Amino acid sequence: MRFSKGTMMHHIVKQLAYLEQKWGFDPQDGYNQVKDSDLQRVLAYGEYIALENMWEDIEYNNIGETV
């Protein structure tokens, strides 16, 4: 399967919005959102952060770069 950069970024934004709606995550609030939370919420926040990082890597052409 092939897809464009724009399609992938759009998909990631939709996933981020879904997690924000489902779990009430605020992109400006950091890890305070999961302090003293149950495991499911912590795992969902980990997914949220991973998606944000992936979006940034695609946006700034960091795919394949050494971190």
Sine and cosine of phi, psi and omega as CSV:
sin_phi,cos_phi,sin_psi,cos_psi,sin_omega,cos_omega
0.00,0.00,0.69,-0.72,0.06,-1.00
-0.88,-0.47,0.52,-0.85,0.05,-1.00
-0.44,-0.90,0.36,-0.93,-0.05,-1.00
-1.00,0.09,0.29,-0.96,0.08,-1.00
-0.84,0.54,-0.70,0.71,0.00,-1.00
-0.88,0.47,-0.65,0.76,0.02,-1.00
-0.90,0.43,-0.68,0.73,0.01,-1.00
-0.90,0.44,-0.69,0.72,-0.01,-1.00
-0.91,0.42,-0.64,0.77,0.04,-1.00
-0.89,0.46,-0.68,0.73,0.02,-1.00
-0.88,0.47,-0.69,0.72,0.01,-1.00
-0.89,0.45,-0.68,0.73,0.02,-1.00
-0.88,0.48,-0.65,0.76,0.04,-1.00
-0.89,0.45,-0.66,0.75,0.03,-1.00
-0.91,0.42,-0.66,0.75,0.05,-1.00
-0.88,0.48,-0.70,0.72,0.01,-1.00
-0.89,0.46,-0.64,0.77,0.04,-1.00
-0.88,0.48,-0.73,0.69,0.00,-1.00
-0.92,0.40,-0.60,0.80,0.06,-1.00
-0.89,0.46,-0.67,0.74,-0.02,-1.00
-0.94,0.34,-0.70,0.71,-0.07,-1.00
-0.94,0.35,-0.70,0.72,-0.12,-0.99
-0.96,-0.28,-0.14,0.99,0.00,-1.00
0.97,0.25,0.42,0.91,0.00,-1.00
-0.93,0.37,0.61,-0.79,0.06,-1.00
-0.90,-0.45,0.86,-0.51,-0.07,-1.00
-0.89,0.46,-0.23,0.97,-0.03,-1.00
-0.99,-0.15,-0.02,1.00,-0.17,-0.99
-0.98,-0.19,-0.22,0.98,0.06,-1.00
0.91,0.41,-0.40,-0.92,-0.13,-0.99
-0.95,0.31,-0.16,0.99,0.08,-1.00
-0.84,0.54,-0.42,0.91,-0.04,-1.00
-0.92,0.39,-0.35,0.94,-0.04,-1.00
-0.87,-0.50,0.10,0.99,0.05,-1.00
-0.88,0.48,0.78,-0.63,-0.01,-1.00
0.86,0.50,0.50,0.86,0.01,-1.00
-0.99,-0.12,0.24,-0.97,0.07,-1.00
-0.97,0.26,0.25,-0.97,-0.10,-0.99
-0.86,0.51,-0.64,0.77,-0.03,-1.00
-0.87,0.49,-0.66,0.75,0.01,-1.00
-0.92,0.38,-0.65,0.76,0.02,-1.00
-0.89,0.45,-0.69,0.72,0.03,-1.00
-0.90,0.43,-0.65,0.76,0.04,-1.00
-0.89,0.46,-0.62,0.79,0.02,-1.00
-0.93,0.38,-0.59,0.81,0.09,-1.00
-0.88,0.48,-0.66,0.75,0.07,-1.00
-0.89,0.46,-0.67,0.74,0.00,-1.00
-0.86,0.51,-0.74,0.67,0.00,-1.00
-0.90,0.43,-0.66,0.75,0.02,-1.00
-0.88,0.48,-0.67,0.75,0.04,-1.00
-0.91,0.42,-0.66,0.75,0.06,-1.00
-0.86,0.50,-0.70,0.71,0.00,-1.00
-0.90,0.44,-0.65,0.76,0.02,-1.00
-0.90,0.44,-0.69,0.72,0.02,-1.00
-0.86,0.52,-0.72,0.69,0.00,-1.00
-0.89,0.46,-0.67,0.74,0.01,-1.00
-0.88,0.48,-0.66,0.75,0.03,-1.00
-0.93,0.36,-0.73,0.68,-0.04,-1.00
-0.85,0.52,-0.67,0.74,-0.09,-1.00
-0.98,-0.18,0.29,0.96,0.08,-1.00
0.82,0.57,0.69,0.73,0.02,-1.00
-0.99,-0.11,0.05,1.00,0.00,-1.00
-0.90,0.43,0.80,-0.60,-0.01,-1.00
1.00,0.03,-0.09,1.00,0.03,-1.00
-0.99,0.12,0.53,-0.85,0.07,-1.00
-0.98,0.21,0.74,-0.68,-0.02,-1.00
-1.00,0.01,0.00,0.00,0.00,0.00
